[in-house]
Amino acid sequence: MTPEILTSSLQLAVPELMLAVGAMLLLMVGVFSGEKSVTLVNGLAVALLIMAGLVLVLVTGNGEAFNGAFLSDPFARFMKVLALIGSITAMVMTVGHAKSERIDKFEFPVLIVLATLGMLLMISANDLMALYMGLELQSLALYVVAAINRDSTRSTEAGLKYFVLGALSSGMLLYGASLVYGYTGHTGFDEIAAAIADSERSLGLVFGLVFLLAGIAFKISAVPFHMWTPDVYEGAPTPVTAFFSAAPKIAAMALFVRIVIVAFEPVTIDWQQIVVFISIASMVLGAFAAIGQKNIKRLMAYSSIAHMGFALVGLAAGSQAGVRGVILYMLIYMVMTLGTFACILAMRRKEDGNVEQIDDLAGLSSTNPFMALMLTILMFSLAGIPPLAGFFGKYFVFVAAIEAKLYGLAIIGVLASVVGAYYYLRIIKIMWFDQPSGNFVPVAGELKLVFGVSGLFVLFYVLVSNPLGLAADVAAKTFF
């Protein structure tokens, strides 16, 4: 690599370099200042992520870096901004709850920054080696974050389950990558596509594709690689679960889109079958398994499995409209989920601490009307009721599926939405029509801000749908 190529490469990767260097500096601040530096490190970490986001939007251009292993294009920038917003929001929500959740350690924000760095690398990966490096950097930080409350058996168990199953999925992904490399002779996405197009489709390559997609499906918790999700969501501290539910999903979905649309474009018919299967399985299991849940975090885990299924409906279309649908769906999903988790974090009693049972929300409309109203809007949106944002998210992916003649997939998706609406409406019924079961402590300002902004975004999405739609269009055109 010549000095000129290295210089131009580093210019495209400035946000990633900022996070890498910043994480090391934050670690030094934490180590030398001791436990009292938690608030300082947290604040600096949020500032660092905001600065990286500004540089990404205002400075970073388009181009290839590191001999094509790293890409900066409109799609990458859009998804990176979403991932950064998800990470920043999750860290802001942690501020008032770190002590009560026993995660008031300076390592926590450092690990979040490192996980976010891994996500940015995943989104820009244009090579199997870069993909694996970004994925592992994100995963290793998340394994530790899941088990960061060492005094809690549930948290430790969640971390261990996530680690064991995550190691298995990494092995599958690596095995798939080695098969793809063996049958094409390349690790770059563009070169893999060219090699597949020039030769006969081999069975070994299809096996490689299946293993590769299995590894990525684990990260978005799509069925049948969803086993870890309910246990980790329930066991990990709630601020950690809020983080897990948003930013890592966006990075993994962006990676999923890039790998199938770019590297495996010549064998669209093969990956389309896989994506249709995991999409249907995720929507159906997510819809039916959540019905019997009593714990709201477990319910949100099954809800997220179903939502990943809906997002994959757009990807199964394999068209520009489909990719645009996935991008907008992930944006809307992130806002709805972060708002809902802000409400879950606000479920706190003076004597019991944080409570997680759905029945604890009984009579919330009379004890905290603002929170009840915002959670109601978010639940209606998650159910896909018009004219809220969640309806438009589903509309875009279903229209793309119908245009691609995947009528069966769209019909199953609509039916799964109807089943899923039951458990969201049940929460609304409990909040507005049941007798209050006790008051929650006053809601912290940062949580009010998060669920307030989320609720208003979801409610008035129609007003911002045009600029967001145009931005998603530009991002989707990257591939077509």
Residue pairs with C-beta under 8 A, 6 or more apart in sequence:
1 9
1 66
1 67
5 67
8 63
8 65
9 65
9 66
9 70
10 17
10 65
11 61
12 60
12 61
12 63
12 64
12 65
12 70
12 72
13 65
13 66
13 70
13 72
13 124
14 55
14 59
14 60
15 52
15 53
15 55
15 56
15 60
15 80
15 120
16 117
16 120
16 121
16 124
18 48
18 51
18 52
18 55
19 48
19 49
19 52
19 113
19 114
19 116
19 117
19 120
20 117
22 44
22 45
22 48
22 52
22 113
23 110
23 113
23 114
23 117
26 41
26 44
26 45
26 48
26 106
26 109
26 110
26 113
27 107
27 110
29 37
29 40
29 41
29 44
29 106
30 37
30 38
30 41
30 106
30 107
30 110
33 40
33 106
35 104
35 105
35 106
37 106
38 98
38 104
38 105
38 106
38 108
41 106
41 109
41 110
42 91
42 94
42 95
42 98
42 108
42 109
44 109
45 91
45 109
45 110
45 112
45 113
46 88
46 91
46 92
46 109
48 113
49 84
49 87
49 88
49 91
49 113
49 116
50 84
50 88
52 84
52 120
53 81
53 84
53 85
53 88
56 77
56 80
56 81
56 84
57 77
57 81
60 72
60 77
61 72
62 72
62 73
62 74
63 71
63 72
64 70
64 71
64 72
64 126
65 71
65 72
66 130
68 126
68 127
68 188
68 190
69 125
69 126
69 127
69 129
69 130
69 188
70 121
70 124
70 125
70 126
70 127
70 130
71 124
71 125
71 126
72 124
73 478
74 474
74 475
74 477
74 478
75 254
75 257
75 258
75 323
75 327
75 475
75 476
75 478
75 479
76 123
76 124
76 254
76 478
77 475
78 327
78 471
78 472
78 474
78 475
79 123
79 250
79 251
79 254
79 327
79 330
79 475
80 119
80 120
80 123
80 124
82 247
82 250
82 330
82 331
82 334
83 116
83 119
83 120
83 123
83 247
83 250
83 251
83 254
84 116
84 120
84 247
85 334
86 243
86 246
86 247
86 250
86 334
86 338
87 112
87 113
87 115
87 116
87 119
87 243
87 247
89 242
89 246
89 338
89 450
90 112
90 239
90 242
90 243
90 246
90 247
90 338
91 109
91 112
91 243
92 446
92 449
92 450
93 239
93 242
93 338
93 341
93 342
93 345
93 446
93 447
93 450
94 101
94 103
94 108
94 239
95 444
95 446
96 444
96 446
96 447
97 238
97 239
97 345
97 444
98 104
98 108
98 239
100 348
100 353
100 354
101 149
101 237
101 238
101 239
101 354
102 149
102 151
102 152
102 237
103 148
103 149
103 237
103 239
103 240
105 148
107 144
107 148
108 145
108 148
111 141
111 144
111 145
111 148
112 141
112 145
112 243
114 137
114 141
115 137
115 138
115 141
115 142
115 145
115 243
115 247
115 248
116 247
117 137
117 138
118 134
118 135
118 136
118 137
118 138
118 139
118 141
118 251
119 134
119 138
119 247
119 248
119 250
119 251
120 134
120 251
121 130
121 133
121 134
121 137
121 138
122 131
122 134
122 135
122 138
122 251
122 252
122 254
122 255
123 134
123 251
123 254
123 255
123 258
124 130
124 134
125 131
125 133
125 134
125 255
125 258
126 188
126 189
126 190
126 258
126 262
127 187
127 188
127 189
128 177
128 180
128 181
128 187
128 188
128 189
128 192
129 187
131 177
131 255
131 259
132 170
132 173
132 174
132 177
134 251
134 255
135 170
135 173
135 215
135 219
135 255
136 170
138 248
138 251
139 166
139 170
139 219
142 162
142 166
142 244
142 248
143 159
143 162
143 163
143 166
144 159
145 236
145 240
145 243
146 155
146 158
146 159
146 162
146 163
146 232
146 235
146 236
146 240
146 244
147 155
147 156
147 158
147 159
147 160
147 162
147 163
147 236
148 155
148 159
148 237
148 240
149 155
149 156
149 237
150 156
152 235
152 237
154 234
154 235
155 235
155 236
155 237
157 231
157 235
158 231
158 232
158 234
158 235
158 236
159 232
159 235
159 236
161 228
161 231
161 232
161 235
162 228
162 232
165 218
165 227
165 228
166 218
166 228
169 214
169 215
169 218
169 219
169 225
170 215
172 211
172 214
172 215
172 218
173 211
173 212
173 214
173 215
173 216
174 215
175 211
176 207
176 208
176 209
176 210
176 211
176 212
176 213
176 214
176 215
177 187
177 208
177 212
178 208
179 204
179 205
179 207
179 208
179 211
180 192
180 205
180 208
180 209
180 212
180 263
181 187
182 204
182 208
183 202
183 204
183 205
183 208
184 191
184 192
184 195
184 196
184 205
185 195
186 192
186 194
186 195
189 258
189 259
189 262
189 263
190 262
190 263
192 263
192 264
193 262
193 263
193 264
193 265
193 266
196 205
196 264
196 266
196 267
197 266
201 266
201 267
201 270
205 267
206 267
206 270
209 264
209 267
209 270
209 271
209 274
210 274
212 259
213 256
213 259
213 260
213 271
213 274
213 275
213 278
214 225
216 252
216 255
216 256
216 259
217 225
217 256
217 278
218 225
218 228
219 248
219 249
219 251
219 252
219 255
220 249
220 252
220 253
220 256
220 308
221 228
221 229
221 249
221 301
221 304
221 305
221 308
222 278
222 279
222 281
222 282
222 305
222 308
222 309
222 312
223 278
223 281
223 282
223 285
223 286
223 305
223 309
224 278
224 281
226 282
226 285
226 305
229 301
229 302
229 304
229 305
230 298
230 301
230 302
232 241
232 244
232 301
233 241
233 244
233 245
233 297
233 298
233 300
233 301
233 304
234 241
234 295
234 297
234 298
234 301
234 356
236 244
238 297
238 341
238 344
238 345
238 354
238 356
239 345
241 297
241 300
241 341
242 337
242 338
242 341
242 342
242 344
242 345
245 300
245 304
245 337
245 338
245 341
246 334
246 337
246 338
247 334
249 304
249 308
249 330
249 333
249 334
250 330
250 334
253 308
253 311
253 326
253 330
254 330
256 312
256 315
257 315
257 323
257 326
257 479
258 479
260 268
260 271
260 275
260 315
260 318
261 318
261 323
261 479
262 479
264 270
264 271
268 318
272 316
272 318
275 312
275 315
275 316
276 316
276 406
276 409
278 309
278 312
279 309
279 310
279 312
279 313
279 315
279 316
279 409
279 413
280 309
280 409
280 412
281 309
282 305
282 306
282 308
282 309
282 312
283 306
283 309
283 310
283 313
283 412
283 413
283 416
284 309
284 412
284 416
285 302
285 305
285 306
286 302
286 303
286 304
286 305
286 306
286 307
286 308
286 309
286 416
286 420
287 306
287 416
287 417
287 419
287 420
288 419
289 302
289 305
290 299
290 302
290 303
290 306
290 420
290 423
291 419
291 422
291 423
293 299
293 302
293 358
293 423
294 357
294 358
294 359
295 356
295 357
295 358
296 344
296 347
296 356
296 357
296 358
296 361
296 427
297 344
297 356
299 358
299 423
300 337
300 340
300 341
300 344
303 382
303 420
303 423
303 424
304 337
306 416
306 420
307 329
307 333
307 337
307 382
309 413
309 416
310 329
310 393
310 394
310 397
310 413
310 416
310 417
311 326
311 329
311 330
311 333
311 397
312 326
313 325
313 397
313 398
313 400
313 401
313 406
313 409
313 410
313 413
314 321
314 322
314 323
314 324
314 325
314 326
314 329
314 396
314 397
314 400
314 401
315 322
315 323
315 326
316 322
316 401
316 404
316 406
316 409
317 325
317 397
317 400
317 401
317 403
317 404
317 406
318 404
319 400
319 403
319 404
319 480
320 476
320 477
320 479
320 480
321 396
321 399
321 400
321 403
321 476
322 397
322 400
322 401
322 404
323 475
323 476
323 479
323 480
324 396
324 400
324 469
324 472
324 473
324 475
324 476
325 393
325 396
325 397
325 399
325 400
326 397
327 472
327 475
327 476
328 392
328 393
328 396
328 468
328 469
328 472
329 393
329 394
329 396
329 397
331 468
331 472
332 381
332 389
332 390
332 392
332 393
332 458
332 461
333 393
335 389
335 454
335 457
335 458
336 378
336 381
336 382
336 389
336 390
336 454
336 458
338 450
338 454
339 374
339 378
339 450
339 451
339 453
339 454
339 455
339 458
340 375
340 378
340 379
340 382
340 451
340 454
342 447
342 450
342 451
342 454
343 371
343 374
343 375
343 378
343 447
343 451
344 356
345 354
345 447
346 371
346 440
346 443
346 444
346 447
346 448
346 451
347 354
347 355
347 356
347 360
347 361
347 440
348 354
348 355
348 440
348 441
349 355
349 360
349 438
349 439
349 440
349 441
350 441
358 426
358 427
358 430
359 430
359 434
359 437
360 437
360 438
361 375
361 427
361 430
361 431
362 430
362 431
362 434
362 435
362 436
362 437
363 431
363 434
363 435
363 436
363 437
364 371
364 372
364 375
364 431
364 432
364 436
364 440
365 372
365 373
365 431
365 432
366 436
367 436
367 439
367 440
368 439
368 440
368 443
370 448
370 452
371 440
371 443
371 448
371 451
372 431
372 432
373 455
374 451
374 452
374 454
374 455
375 427
375 431
375 451
376 428
376 431
376 432
377 388
377 455
377 458
377 459
378 451
378 454
378 455
378 458
379 424
379 425
379 427
379 428
380 388
380 390
380 424
380 428
381 388
381 389
381 390
381 391
381 458
382 390
382 420
382 424
383 390
383 417
383 420
383 421
383 424
383 425
384 390
384 391
384 393
384 394
384 417
384 420
384 421
385 391
385 421
386 392
387 461
387 462
388 458
388 459
388 461
389 457
389 458
389 461
390 458
392 461
392 462
392 465
394 413
394 417
397 413
398 410
398 413
398 414
401 407
401 409
401 410
401 413
402 410
457 464
